[in-house]
């Protein structure tokens, strides 16, 4: 919660188009990286959030269904953008993961 609050403050005071949640995630990452926060301190909460993550997708899905009249005329571009961006994110995530694993193997 502290990182989310500080992220909100940064979003308020820094005039950049970056969501407050991104500030909070970056701050949490840095705190974990520099051993300010231990993984064991956030493990229980993070496991809970991962377990309920599918529920977080329900409101956007309902929003898409309710907006079908607006989307109907342009559904194909939406599908193309979704597929291309999903493949791109999967490829980049895979490459980054491979590099991290290889870097860890050298140590």
C-alpha positions in Angstrom: 0.0 0.0 0.0 2.9 2.4 0.7 4.2 2.0 -2.8 0.8 2.5 -4.3 0.4 5.7 -2.2 3.8 7.0 -3.2 3.0 6.2 -6.8 -0.1 8.3 -6.5 1.9 11.2 -5.1 4.5 10.9 -7.8 1.7 10.9 -10.4 0.2 14.0 -8.9 3.5 16.0 -8.7 5.3 14.8 -11.8 3.5 16.0 -15.0 4.2 12.9 -17.1 1.5 10.7 -18.8 2.6 7.7 -16.6 -0.1 5.9 -14.5 0.4 6.0 -10.7 0.4 2.2 -10.6 3.5 2.1 -12.9 5.3 4.5 -10.5 4.3 2.2 -7.6 5.4 -1.0 -9.4 8.8 0.6 -10.4 9.4 1.7 -6.8 8.5 -1.8 -5.5 10.8 -3.3 -8.0 13.7 -1.0 -6.9 13.0 -1.7 -3.3 13.2 -5.4 -3.9 16.3 -5.1 -6.1 18.2 -3.0 -3.5 17.0 -5.3 -0.7 15.0 -2.6 1.1 12.0 -4.9 1.0 12.4 -8.7 1.3 10.4 -11.0 -0.9 9.1 -12.8 2.2 7.5 -9.5 3.2 5.3 -9.4 0.2 5.0 -13.1 -0.7 1.6 -13.7 1.0 -0.1 -10.6 -0.5 1.4 -11.2 -4.0 0.2 -14.8 -4.0 -3.3 -13.7 -3.1 -3.4 -11.1 -5.8 -2.2 -13.6 -8.4 -4.8 -16.0 -7.3 -7.6 -13.5 -7.8 -6.2 -12.0 -11.0 -8.8 -13.7 -13.3 -11.5 -11.7 -11.4 -9.8 -8.5 -12.4 -10.6 -9.2 -16.1 -14.3 -9.5 -15.6 -15.2 -5.8 -15.5 -13.3 -5.0 -18.8 -14.9 -8.0 -20.5 -18.4 -6.8 -19.5 -17.5 -3.3 -20.7 -16.5 -4.7 -24.1 -19.8 -6.7 -24.3 -21.8 -3.6 -23.3 -20.0 -1.5 -26.0 -20.5 -4.0 -28.8 -22.7 -1.6 -30.7 -19.7 0.8 -30.9 -17.2 -1.9 -31.7 -19.2 -3.9 -34.2 -18.1 -1.8 -37.2 -14.4 -2.0 -36.4 -14.0 -5.4 -34.9 -11.4 -6.6 -37.3 -8.8 -3.9 -36.5 -9.4 -4.6 -32.8 -8.7 -8.3 -33.3 -5.6 -7.6 -35.4 -4.2 -5.2 -32.8 -4.9 -7.6 -30.0 -3.3 -10.6 -31.7 -0.2 -8.6 -32.9 0.4 -6.9 -29.5 -0.1 -10.2 -27.7 2.4 -12.0 -29.9 4.9 -9.1 -29.5 4.6 -9.1 -25.7 5.0 -12.8 -25.5 8.1 -12.7 -27.7 9.7 -9.8 -25.8 8.9 -11.5 -22.5 10.4 -14.8 -23.6 13.6 -13.1 -24.8 14.0 -11.1 -21.6 13.3 -14.3 -19.5 15.9 -16.2 -21.5 18.5 -13.5 -21.0 17.8 -13.4 -17.3 18.1 -17.2 -17.0 21.3 -17.2 -19.0 22.8 -14.3 -16.9 21.8 -16.2 -13.7 23.5 -19.4 -15.0 26.8 -17.6 -15.5 27.1 -16.7 -11.8 
